[in-house]
Amino acid sequence: MHRTLGWAIVITAAAVAFAAALLYRTRLPFGVVAVVLTACGAAFGVGGALIEGESGPGQATAATVILAVLTPMHVHVVLGPLGRRRA
């Protein structure tokens, strides 16, 4: 049960992050895109902990926080700045 839920969370977070990063990254304000990508990163951590199944609460918390911080940074480095472009 937990592995299935974990995969569902990871796949949903990946779809939302994909849309936010590629479709809405330059159309929505910076804050909106950053919050969505941060939430997706946290979901990656939670889903991964559920998939693994044997992680302790400290490891799951660390993975969730680290991925929440790194996901928006990764999108910024790979694809460019977040938010609307200035004219």
N, C-alpha and C positions, 0 to 999 in steps of 0.2 A: 504493500500500500504506500509506504513512504517513498519508495523509489519511483513509483509511478507519479506521485504528487511532485516529487523533486524534478523529474523530467518535464512535467507539465509546466512547472514554474520557470524552468530554464528556457524552454522553447517559447513560452509567452514573452518572457523578458527579452529574448533575442529578437523576436518579431517587433516588439515595441521599440527597442533600441535601434534596430535597423531602420525603421520608419523615422525615428527622431533624428538619427545621424545623417541619413541620406536625403530624406524628403523635407524635413522641417527645420534642419539645422540653421539655415540662412533665412527662413521665412518667419520664424517666431522669435520673440525677444530672448535674450541670453538667459535670463532667470528661468524661464519656462523650460527651455531645452536642457539646462544644467540640472534642474530638479528631476525631470523625466529620466535623464541618463543616470543620475545618482540613484534613483529608485530602481532602475533596471540593474545597476551594479549590485545593489543590496539584494535584489531578487536572485541574481546569479549566485551570490554567496549562500543564501538560504537554500536554494534548490540544490546546489552542490553538496551542502551538508546533509540534506535529506537523501540524496543519491548515495553518498558514501555510507551513511548509516552508523558508522562507528566513531564519528567525531564527537569529541566532548563539547561542552558548552563554550569553553574558552576558544577552542579552535573554530567553531562555527561563528562565534562573535567576531573573532579576528578576521576571518575570511569575508564576512559580510561588510565590515567596516572598510577593510582594505579595498575590496572590489567597488564599494560605493564611491570611494575617493578616486580610484584609478580609472574607472570607466569614462567619466567625462574628460579626464586628462588625456586618455588614449585617443578618444574621438578628436579632440582638439589637435593633437600632434599629427595624427594620420590624415585627417580630412580638412583641417583648417579651423579658423576661429568659429565660435558659436555665436548665435544671435544674428540680427539683421545687419546687413552691410551698410556702412555709411556712404552716403552719396557724395 
